[in-house]
Amino acid sequence: MLENIWILDFSHNSIMGIDDNTLVGINTSYLDLGHNNLRKIPNLAFRKLTMVKKLILDANMFQTLESGCIHSINVRYLSISNSTFLDHIDKGSITNLPLLESLTINNNPSLAYIHPSAIFNVPNLVTLLSNNNNLSALEDFRSHIKSL
């Protein structure tokens, strides 16, 4: 029924979690889960998507992006912005995204650290936006993001 729905917009709700099988087989252009109460990335649910061109996770309650939390998802554009409590992105937290072209990590006022190997195995990444955060250092990440 929802396998080929064009837009799924669940933004501005109070969603705290997503069941593992909620997104099985869905092929969509746009999935917006921004402005909710997610504290952890529902990676297993995302991995069951057939395809999502644009995935918006902005303004959620993430404190950290842990290793493996965004892994093996068929996504082209990913945004994790405007998350007030996000303070660091761990090693290996955004990995194995073969279709990812654009990653936006903006306007996270508590984000002080991104591990240099937080993002890897993203062979098609051509745009990485990380502005208006609270980063105090920029470590060499080039060996992990070869496409940039």
C-alpha positions as CSV (number, residue, x, y, z in Angstrom):
1,M,0.0,0.0,0.0
2,L,2.7,2.6,1.0
3,E,5.5,0.9,-0.9
4,N,5.9,3.8,-3.4
5,I,4.6,6.8,-1.6
6,W,6.3,10.0,-2.8
7,I,6.4,12.0,0.5
8,L,6.3,10.8,4.1
9,D,6.2,13.8,6.4
10,F,6.0,13.0,10.1
11,S,7.7,16.2,11.3
12,H,6.6,18.2,14.3
13,N,5.2,15.4,16.3
14,S,6.3,13.7,19.5
15,I,7.7,10.5,18.0
16,M,10.2,8.9,20.4
17,G,10.8,5.7,18.4
18,I,10.0,3.8,15.3
19,D,9.3,0.1,15.2
20,D,11.8,-2.0,13.3
21,N,9.3,-3.1,10.6
22,T,7.5,0.2,10.1
23,L,9.4,1.1,7.0
24,V,9.9,-2.3,5.4
25,G,9.9,-2.1,1.6
26,I,9.1,1.6,1.3
27,N,10.5,3.5,-1.7
28,T,10.1,7.2,-1.1
29,S,11.6,10.5,-2.3
30,Y,11.2,12.3,1.0
31,L,11.0,11.1,4.6
32,D,10.9,13.9,7.2
33,L,11.1,12.9,10.9
34,G,12.4,16.3,12.0
35,H,11.2,18.1,15.1
36,N,10.3,15.0,17.1
37,N,11.6,13.4,20.3
38,L,13.9,10.8,18.8
39,R,16.9,10.1,21.2
40,K,18.5,7.4,19.1
41,I,18.6,6.8,15.4
42,P,16.2,4.0,14.4
43,N,18.8,2.4,12.1
44,L,17.2,-1.0,11.8
45,A,13.9,0.6,10.6
46,F,15.9,2.8,8.1
47,R,17.8,-0.2,6.8
48,K,14.5,-1.8,5.8
49,L,13.6,1.1,3.5
50,T,14.0,0.2,-0.1
51,M,15.1,3.7,-1.0
52,V,14.8,7.2,0.4
53,K,16.2,10.1,-1.6
54,K,16.0,12.7,1.2
55,L,16.0,11.8,4.9
56,I,15.5,14.7,7.4
57,L,16.3,14.0,11.1
58,D,16.6,17.7,12.1
59,A,15.7,19.0,15.6
60,N,15.5,15.8,17.5
61,M,16.7,14.9,21.0
62,F,20.0,13.2,19.9
63,Q,22.9,13.7,22.4
64,T,25.3,11.6,20.4
65,L,25.5,9.7,17.1
66,E,27.0,6.4,18.2
67,S,29.1,4.1,16.2
68,G,27.0,2.3,13.5
69,C,23.8,4.3,14.2
70,I,23.5,5.4,10.5
71,H,24.6,2.4,8.5
72,S,23.6,0.7,5.3
73,I,20.8,3.0,4.3
74,N,19.9,3.7,0.7
75,V,19.7,7.5,1.0
76,R,21.0,10.4,-1.3
77,Y,20.5,13.4,1.1
78,L,20.8,13.2,4.8
79,S,20.3,16.1,7.3
80,I,20.9,16.1,11.0
81,S,20.6,19.7,11.9
82,N,19.1,22.0,14.6
83,S,19.5,19.3,17.3
84,T,20.1,21.3,20.4
85,F,21.5,18.4,22.5
86,L,23.8,16.8,19.9
87,D,27.3,17.2,21.4
88,H,29.4,14.7,19.5
89,I,29.5,12.3,16.6
90,D,31.4,9.1,17.3
91,K,33.8,7.1,15.1
92,G,31.9,5.0,12.5
93,S,28.5,6.6,13.2
94,I,27.7,7.4,9.5
95,T,28.9,4.5,7.4
96,N,28.3,2.4,4.4
97,L,25.9,4.8,2.6
98,P,26.8,4.0,-1.1
99,L,24.3,6.4,-2.6
100,L,24.8,9.4,-0.2
101,E,25.7,12.6,-2.1
102,S,24.9,15.3,0.4
103,L,25.3,15.4,4.2
104,T,24.2,18.3,6.2
105,I,25.1,18.7,9.9
106,N,24.3,22.4,10.6
107,N,23.1,24.5,13.5
108,N,23.8,22.1,16.3
109,P,24.7,24.5,19.1
110,S,26.2,21.8,21.4
111,L,28.1,19.9,18.7
112,A,31.7,20.2,19.9
113,Y,33.4,17.1,18.3
114,I,33.1,15.1,15.2
115,H,35.5,12.1,15.2
116,P,37.7,12.2,12.0
117,S,36.4,8.7,11.0
118,A,32.8,9.4,12.0
119,I,31.9,9.4,8.3
120,F,33.3,6.7,6.0
121,N,32.4,4.4,3.1
122,V,30.4,7.2,1.4
123,P,31.8,6.9,-2.1
124,N,29.4,9.4,-3.8
125,L,29.5,12.1,-1.2
126,V,30.2,15.4,-2.9
127,T,28.7,17.9,-0.4
128,L,29.4,18.0,3.4
129,L,27.9,21.0,5.2
130,S,28.8,21.5,8.8
131,N,28.4,25.1,9.8
132,N,27.1,27.0,12.8
133,N,28.0,24.2,15.2
134,N,30.3,24.5,18.3
135,L,33.3,22.7,16.9
136,S,36.6,23.6,18.5
137,A,38.9,21.6,16.2
138,L,38.9,20.1,12.7
139,E,40.8,16.9,12.4
140,D,42.0,15.4,9.1
141,F,39.1,13.3,7.7
142,R,40.2,13.1,4.1
143,S,41.4,9.5,4.2
144,H,37.9,8.5,5.4
145,I,35.9,10.5,2.8
146,K,37.8,9.9,-0.4
147,S,35.2,11.5,-2.7
148,L,35.7,15.0,-1.3
